[in-house]
Amino acid sequence: MIKVAIVGTGSIAGVHLAAYAGFPGRCKVIALVDRQGDKAQKLKEEHALDCGMFNDYEALLDNPELDLVSICTPPYTHAEIASAFLRAGKHVLVEKPMAPSLSECDRMLEAASHSAGILSVVGQNRFYDPIQKVKKVIESGLAGRIVHAEANSYWWRGHSYYDVDWRGTWEKEGGGCVINHAVHHIDMLQWVMGMPTAVQAVTANTSHDNSEVEDLSTAILTFPDGSLGQITSSVVHHGEEQRLVFQGRRAKVSMPWQLYASAEQSGGFPQRNPALEEEIERFAAGIEPLKYTGHAGQIDDVLTAIETGSRQVLIDGSEGRKSIELVMAIYEAAATGKPVALPLSKESIFYAQESIIAQAPRFRRKA
């Protein structure tokens, strides 16, 4: 039985608890950590837990019963807490974003490299059938080489959303909608396409005068094979419609699922290719659905790695870092007004937290 602690008791902690509850024979939550204690008590009652409650995570570092820790605290605390538990030999599942800077990601990776524990970064959208379907169809080659990829991470948040003290700041949130909302779509895009070689971007704060960071961003990516991508990150889009679209040489596939294949007529004009669409649909229909999805899928992945001793998880620290590197490239390109080459160097102002806090542009004053 794998013994689990939840550090941080905000809204996402309830999602982790519900997911762990789906594996009663494999794991048990033995501790909740909350600085004030009131949220922990509420979660304990809501989920009928038989567990201890602590106001300091350090009280658990030397607990010999503890195996796995879910870190559900604000991003600026992730590196400190994750590194401490990894040094203590515990397995760690840390919520997105991994950290608000690459230097902190590297600190976590360094701790993981010397630990008996596994470091996994939450990217629960990889554990949904729609993205698995799109990825496997693209990998089959039926759609042809992808020449354009598009991620529309459209969300809407009202003015009071940024009244929470840590939101809307470079110091504690690490940025705005790019790092906090679009990070999942950025993760899925790079999971399918790989990392780009260059990024250009523009960011803006259009609607939230109580936030110093962006609420809208558009980025253009260049990939090693010459294909292009674009990412729109937003908390000002009504309807919150989110899509990933991949245009192949032979067909378009997207999430939510949409398929369109074209064939060439005389003179180069298009006509629909129903035969190819039928072939792709047959292939897609044969993809076995996931047994567990979302956070439950990722927690199953982590539990399996612990149980088997394989240490292999779908989203380890290195995978989690990729999304942050792409986020920081978007921020640097927007701040400088120039294309940014990847990988980012340690000289980038968006590598270390200290330089980000000191030099990142502020759109508004955080009140």
C-alpha positions in Angstrom: 0.0 0.0 0.0 1.5 3.3 -1.1 1.1 6.0 1.5 0.3 9.5 0.2 0.4 13.1 1.5 -1.3 16.1 -0.1 0.6 19.3 0.4 -1.7 22.3 -0.2 -5.4 22.2 0.2 -6.8 24.5 -2.5 -9.3 23.5 -5.1 -6.9 21.2 -7.1 -6.2 19.2 -3.9 -9.8 17.8 -4.1 -9.1 16.6 -7.6 -6.1 14.7 -6.4 -8.0 13.2 -3.5 -10.8 12.1 -5.8 -8.3 10.4 -8.1 -6.4 8.6 -5.3 -9.8 7.4 -4.0 -10.2 5.5 -7.3 -7.3 3.1 -6.2 -8.3 2.0 -2.7 -6.3 -1.2 -2.9 -3.1 0.5 -4.0 -2.8 3.7 -2.0 -4.0 5.6 1.0 -3.8 9.3 1.9 -2.3 9.5 5.4 -1.7 13.3 5.6 -2.9 16.7 4.6 -0.8 19.8 4.9 -2.4 23.2 5.2 -0.9 26.3 6.8 -4.1 27.3 8.6 -5.8 23.9 9.0 -9.3 24.9 8.1 -9.2 23.8 4.5 -7.5 20.5 5.5 -10.3 19.8 8.0 -12.9 20.5 5.4 -11.3 18.2 2.8 -10.8 15.5 5.5 -14.6 15.6 6.2 -15.6 15.8 2.5 -13.5 12.8 1.5 -14.1 10.8 4.7 -10.3 10.5 5.3 -8.6 8.8 8.1 -5.4 10.9 8.1 -3.2 13.3 10.0 -3.2 17.1 9.5 -0.1 19.3 9.5 0.6 23.0 9.1 4.2 22.5 7.9 5.3 20.0 5.2 8.7 19.7 6.9 7.0 17.6 9.6 6.6 14.8 7.0 10.1 14.8 5.5 11.3 12.1 7.9 8.1 10.1 8.1 9.2 6.5 7.2 5.6 5.6 6.3 5.3 8.3 3.6 6.0 7.2 0.0 4.4 9.7 -2.3 3.6 13.4 -2.1 1.1 15.4 -4.3 2.2 19.1 -4.3 -0.9 21.3 -4.8 0.5 24.6 -3.6 1.0 27.9 -5.6 3.8 27.6 -8.3 6.3 29.8 -6.4 6.6 27.1 -3.7 7.0 24.1 -6.0 10.8 24.0 -6.2 11.4 24.3 -2.5 8.8 21.7 -1.5 9.5 19.2 -4.3 13.3 19.4 -3.8 12.9 18.8 0.0 10.8 15.7 -0.5 13.0 14.3 -3.2 16.1 14.8 -1.0 14.2 12.9 1.6 13.8 10.0 -0.8 10.0 10.5 -1.4 8.2 10.2 -4.7 6.7 13.6 -5.9 3.8 14.5 -8.1 3.8 18.2 -8.6 0.9 20.3 -10.0 1.4 22.4 -13.1 3.2 24.6 -13.8 6.3 22.8 -12.7 7.8 26.1 -11.5 7.8 29.7 -12.5 11.3 29.7 -13.8 13.7 27.3 -15.5 16.3 27.7 -12.8 13.8 26.3 -10.3 12.9 23.4 -12.7 16.6 22.6 -12.8 16.8 22.7 -9.1 14.1 20.1 -8.9 15.7 18.0 -11.6 19.0 18.1 -9.7 17.3 16.9 -6.5 15.5 14.1 -8.5 18.8 13.0 -10.0 20.2 12.1 -6.6 16.9 10.8 -5.2 15.4 7.3 -4.9 12.1 9.0 -5.6 10.3 9.7 -8.9 9.5 13.2 -10.0 6.4 13.6 -12.1 4.8 16.8 -13.3 1.0 17.0 -13.7 -0.1 17.1 -17.4 -3.4 15.3 -17.0 -4.6 16.3 -20.5 -2.1 13.8 -22.0 -4.2 11.1 -20.2 -7.4 11.8 -22.2 -8.6 9.7 -25.1 -9.0 12.7 -27.5 -5.3 13.8 -27.4 -4.1 10.1 -27.5 -6.3 9.6 -30.6 -4.9 12.6 -32.4 -1.3 11.8 -31.5 -1.5 8.2 -32.6 -3.2 9.2 -35.9 -0.4 11.6 -36.6 2.2 9.1 -35.6 0.7 6.6 -38.1 1.6 9.0 -41.0 -1.9 8.8 -42.5 -2.3 12.5 -42.3 1.1 13.2 -43.7 3.8 15.4 -42.3 2.4 18.1 -40.1 3.0 21.5 -41.6 1.0 23.7 -39.3 0.0 23.2 -35.6 -2.4 25.4 -33.8 -3.3 25.6 -30.1 -6.1 27.8 -29.0 -6.1 28.0 -25.2 -9.2 30.2 -24.7 -10.4 30.9 -21.2 -12.3 33.7 -19.5 -11.6 35.1 -16.0 -13.3 38.0 -14.4 -11.6 40.9 -12.6 -11.9 39.4 -9.1 -10.0 36.3 -10.2 -6.8 38.3 -9.7 -7.8 39.6 -6.3 -6.1 36.4 -4.9 -2.7 37.7 -3.6 -0.4 35.4 -5.6 -2.2 35.6 -8.9 -1.2 38.1 -11.5 2.4 38.5 -10.3 5.7 37.5 -11.7 7.0 36.7 -8.3 4.4 34.2 -7.2 2.5 33.1 -10.3 5.4 33.4 -12.7 3.3 35.1 -15.4 -0.2 35.1 -16.6 -2.4 33.1 -18.9 0.6 31.6 -20.8 2.0 29.8 -17.8 -1.1 29.3 -15.7 -3.8 28.5 -18.3 -2.2 27.6 -21.6 0.5 25.4 -20.1 -1.6 22.3 -20.7 -2.1 23.1 -24.4 1.5 24.0 -24.7 2.4 20.6 -23.2 0.1 18.7 -25.6 1.4 20.7 -28.6 5.0 20.0 -27.9 4.2 16.4 -27.0 2.9 15.9 -30.5 5.2 18.2 -32.4 8.4 18.2 -30.4 10.2 21.4 -29.3 10.4 24.3 -31.8 13.7 25.9 -32.7 12.5 29.5 -32.6 9.6 31.6 -31.1 8.1 35.0 -31.8 5.4 36.4 -29.6 3.3 39.4 -28.5 1.6 39.6 -25.1 -0.9 42.2 -23.7 -3.0 42.9 -20.6 -6.4 44.0 -22.1 -8.9 43.6 -19.3 -7.4 43.1 -15.8 -5.9 46.3 -14.1 -5.3 44.3 -10.9 -2.7 42.1 -12.6 0.8 43.0 -13.7 1.0 40.1 -16.2 -0.6 39.2 -19.5 -4.2 38.1 -20.1 -3.7 37.6 -23.9 -0.8 36.3 -25.9 -0.1 35.1 -29.5 3.1 33.2 -30.4 4.5 31.8 -33.6 6.7 28.7 -33.5 9.2 27.4 -36.0 10.0 23.7 -35.9 13.2 21.9 -37.1 11.5 20.6 -40.2 10.3 24.1 -41.2 6.7 23.6 -40.2 5.0 26.4 -38.2 2.9 26.5 -35.1 0.8 29.1 -33.3 -0.3 29.4 -29.7 -3.0 31.8 -28.5 -3.2 32.0 -24.7 -6.1 33.9 -23.2 -8.3 34.6 -20.2 -10.5 37.1 -22.2 -12.2 34.7 -24.6 -16.0 34.2 -24.1 -17.1 30.6 -24.3 -13.7 29.2 -23.4 -13.4 27.2 -26.6 -10.1 25.2 -26.7 -8.7 23.4 -29.7 -5.6 21.8 -31.0 -5.5 21.6 -34.8 -2.8 19.8 -36.9 -2.7 20.4 -40.6 -0.9 17.5 -42.4 0.1 17.3 -46.0 -2.8 14.9 -46.6 -5.4 15.7 -43.9 -6.3 17.8 -41.0 -7.0 16.3 -37.5 -8.0 18.2 -34.4 -9.0 17.9 -30.8 -12.0 18.0 -30.3 -12.0 15.4 -33.1 -12.4 16.7 -36.5 -11.1 15.2 -39.7 -10.8 16.6 -43.2 -8.7 15.2 -46.0 -8.1 16.9 -49.4 -7.0 15.6 -52.8 -5.7 17.7 -55.6 -7.8 18.5 -58.7 -6.6 19.8 -62.0 -4.8 23.1 -61.5 -4.1 22.3 -57.9 -7.5 23.1 -56.5 -8.9 20.9 -53.6 -11.5 18.3 -53.5 -12.5 16.2 -50.5 -10.9 12.8 -50.1 -13.5 10.5 -48.4 -11.4 7.4 -49.0 -8.5 8.7 -46.9 -11.0 10.0 -44.3 -12.5 6.5 -44.0 -9.0 5.0 -43.7 -8.1 7.4 -40.9 -11.4 6.9 -39.1 -10.9 3.1 -39.2 -7.4 3.5 -37.7 -8.8 5.8 -35.0 -11.6 3.5 -34.2 -9.1 0.8 -33.4 -7.2 2.8 -30.8 -7.9 1.2 -27.4 -9.5 3.7 -24.9 -7.5 4.5 -21.8 -8.5 2.6 -18.6 -8.1 5.8 -16.5 -8.2 9.4 -17.6 -7.2 12.8 -16.4 -5.6 13.0 -13.0 -6.6 9.4 -12.3 -4.7 8.4 -15.4 -1.6 10.2 -14.3 -1.8 8.9 -10.7 -2.2 5.4 -12.1 1.0 6.0 -14.1 2.9 7.1 -11.1 1.6 4.3 -8.8 2.5 1.8 -11.4 6.1 3.2 -11.7 6.4 2.9 -7.9 4.9 -0.6 -7.7 7.1 -2.0 -10.5 10.2 -0.1 -9.6 10.6 1.0 -13.2 10.8 4.8 -12.4 9.4 5.4 -15.9 6.5 7.9 -16.0 4.9 9.6 -19.0 5.6 13.1 -17.7 8.8 13.2 -15.7 10.7 16.3 -14.6 12.5 16.7 -18.0 9.1 16.5 -19.8 7.6 19.0 -17.4 10.5 21.4 -18.0 9.9 21.5 -21.7 6.6 23.3 -21.3 8.2 25.9 -19.0 11.0 26.4 -21.4 8.5 27.1 -24.2 6.6 29.4 -21.9 9.7 31.4 -21.1 10.7 31.6 -24.7 7.3 33.2 -25.4 7.8 35.7 -22.6 11.3 36.6 -23.8 10.2 37.0 -27.4 7.3 39.3 -26.3 9.5 41.3 -24.0 12.3 41.9 -26.5 10.2 42.1 -29.7 12.7 39.7 -31.3 12.7 36.0 -32.3 14.1 33.7 -29.6 16.1 30.6 -30.4 15.7 27.4 -28.4 17.0 26.0 -26.2 17.1 29.0 -23.9 20.5 29.8 -22.4 21.1 30.5 -18.7 21.9 34.1 -19.8 18.2 34.6 -20.7 16.4 37.1 -18.4 13.7 34.5 -18.3 15.9 31.6 -17.0 16.3 32.5 -13.3 13.5 33.7 -11.0 15.6 36.6 -9.8 16.1 38.1 -13.2 12.4 37.5 -14.2 11.2 39.4 -11.1 13.7 42.2 -11.6 13.3 42.7 -15.4 10.0 41.2 -16.7 7.7 43.9 -18.0 4.7 44.8 -15.9 1.5 45.8 -17.7 -0.4 47.0 -14.6 0.2 47.5 -10.9 -0.8 44.6 -8.8 -2.9 46.0 -6.0 
